[in-house]
Amino acid sequence: MDLVDKAKNFVGEKLAEMEKPEASIADVDIKGVGFDGFSFLAKVDVKNPYSVSIPICEIKYELKSAGRVIASGTIPDPGSITGKETTTLDVAVKVPHSVVVSLARDIGGDWDIDYQLDLGLIIDLPVVGNFTIPLSQSGEIKLPTFSDFWKKSEPEAA
């Protein structure tokens, strides 16, 4: 083994041992319903072990239900992760009405949607370069019913 290979192995081992940012999906819920579809909001907590802020290059997302992708996209340049803190990121996902209607069999009588949300946070780490934190969460989201809309628009009793 020559000197260059030894140096590469040493650097690789040190990078593998280096503390890296960690993330978790804290919550996924319906943000709103509009003329263009449903808006889902995922809250993602990202812990930065470094004393300096780290820029997030982009967030890639894919929302699946009933075994198929119902929304996907990229959020470019969503900001930075504050040094030595946990930063909460809001990841907004829009799903067109037509897609929700096509999931009617999955929605059924309980009026909820089974989902899987896959995220990739691409972070620019000094020395290392771009580093992707993969995240995935599955669960159920309760869809609003027509009566929910009427309850929100009723004036409160005095």
N, C-alpha and C positions, 0 to 999 in steps of 0.2 A: 504494500500500500504506500503510495507516494505522499508527499507533504500536502499536496492540494486536496487529495481525497480525505486525509486526516482533518484538514481545516474545514472542509464541507461537513463532515460528520460532526465535528465539534460544534459548529454554528447551528446545524440542524438540531442537535440535542439541546442546546441552550434555548433555541426558539420554542421547542416542544415543552420545555419546563417553564417558560415565561408565562406569567399570569396574563390572562386575556379577559376582555369584557364578557359578561354573562347576561343572558336575557331570558325572559319568560313572558308568556301571554297571560295577563292578569284577568282579562274579561273580554267577552265578545257579546254584543247585544245589538238590537235594532236601534239605530239612531233616529230614523225618520222614514216617512213614506211620502213620496211626492208624485208629481205627474210623470216623471221619468222612471220611477221604480222605487225599490227599497234601498235604504242606506244602512249598512252595518258598520259598527265601530268596534275595532279591537284596540284594547289598551295593552301596550307592551312595555314592561319594565326592563330597563337596561342598566346594569351596574358597571361602572367604570372604575377599575382598580388603580388607574393612573392619576397623577396630580394635575394633569393638563386635560383640556377638553379634546375629544376625538371626533372628527367629522364623520358623519354617516353619508356615504356616497349615494346609496339608494336603498329602497325597500322593495323587494319583489313579493307579490302575494298571489295566491291561488285559493279560491273558495270552491269547495266541492260539496255536492249533495246528491244523494241517490246514485253514487258512483260516477258522477260526471262533473266536469268543471262548469260552474255557473258564473264565475267572474274571475278575471285575472288581470294583472297589470303591474305597473312599476310606479313608485313615487320617487321622483328624482330629488336629490339634495334636500332631505327632510330636516336638516339641522345638525346639531352636535350633541354629544353626550357630555355633560358637565363632569369635570374632574372630581374624583373621590366621592361621587354621589350616584344615586339611582335616578335616572331620568325616565319619565313616562312618555311614551310616544303614542300618538293617536293615528291609527291606520284605518282610513275610511275606505269602504268597499261598496260600490254601487252594483245592484243587481236589477236588471230591467224587469218590469211587470210580466212581460211575456215569458221570461224564464221561471218566475215564481209560479205562474199559472201552469206551466208545463210540469211542475213538481207536485201537482194536486194530489197524486196518489200517495206521495211521501207525507204530505201535510195531514191528510186524513181527518178524523174527528177530533183529535187533540189539538189541532191548529198550531203545531210546532214543526220545525224543520230540523232534520238531522244534518249536521255540517261537519266538514273537516277543513280547517284553515291551515295552510302551509305558508310560512313566511321565510324570507331570506334577508337578513340585515347585512348589508355590505358596508363594512367599516374600513376606513383607511388608517391602519396602524403604522406608527413610525418604524422604520427599518424593515418591517415585514411586508408592508404594502397592503393591498386589499385582502380582507379577511371576512368570510361569510359566516354568520351565526344562523344555523338553520333552526326553525321552530315549527312545531305542529301541535294543533289542538283539535280535538273532536268533542262534539256535544250536541245539545238541542237548544234552539232559540224559539221562544214563544212568539208567534206572529200576532200583531194586533188584530182584533176583530172589529166589526162595524160598531158594536156597542162601545168599544174603547174610544172611538173617534167622537161619539156623542157625549161620553162622560167628560172628555177634555174640553168640549166646547160649552158645556153647561155652566152658567154663572154660579158662584158659590153663594150659599145661603148666609144671610147676615145674622 
